Amino acid sequence: MRADLFLVPGPVGEQRLAGKTLVHIDVLRASTTICQALKSGARAVIPVAEPGEAAELRSKIGNDNSVLGGERDGVKIENFDLGNSPLEYTEDKVKGKTVILTTSNGTRGYNRSGGAKLILTGALVNISAVAKKVFQAGNDLVILCAGQDGDFSIEDTLCGGMILHKILTDDKVDMELNDSASLALLLYRTNSRALKQTIARGEHGRFLKKLGFEEDVELATEIDALPVLPALKDSRLALDSD
């Protein structure tokens, strides 16, 4: 199995994705929020790039059947129902509804997923389910880290490295890694006993703490706390049924 990891969400051509499994990662916080929304009974999560696109989509789906969620600069978008804190996505707010989500980093990559055979949302809270599905699918793998405003983020890279580690060690798969994947694997193995501390001390972890979202960081670093598997089909993320 070949595994390519991208540390930042630069352009990844469809040719590089063709026939592969693609895992989108935004640990803080979009991926974690998506997992929480589906765990809380949301019918689906539709990731979109811009707030205007989200509002337009809601007008088509209907207010009663949908929830608008999203943030810019870490803060809930004005006139949206929810922000990007996974703790907000409780059953009473999202069960049976479609969540339309737009975030600064994590939802932008999904519209560049064309050509991939299988598209998953990965986070630390569902990492075992993701690694298992990647192994079972048997395709070559692309891991796309959302990063932070176009820059490297330590939490996404650690998560990508942990996925690779689990496939290599748990499933004993022989993997050919690009240099970024090798770096992510080394970063994870070096920090595997201090993931929470490393992420909390990271740039985005510190930023969220200043905004009062320390509990989000705590949840997002709980391994397998939300063991769901969001898969993208027809532009919607829903629980994998295969």
Secondary structure, DSSP 8 states (H G I E B T S, - for coil): -EEEEESS-----HHHHTT-EEEEE-TTTHHHHHHHHHHTT-SEEEE-S-HHHHHHHHHHH-GGGEEEEEEETTEE-TT-SB-S-GGG--HHHHTTSEEEEE-SSTTSGGGG-TT-SEEEEE-GGGHHHHHHHHHHH---EEEEE--BTTB--HHHHHHHHHHHHHHHHHS----EE-HHHHHHHHHHHHHTT-HHHHHHHSHHHHHHHHTT-HHHHHHHTSTTSS---EEEETTEEEE---
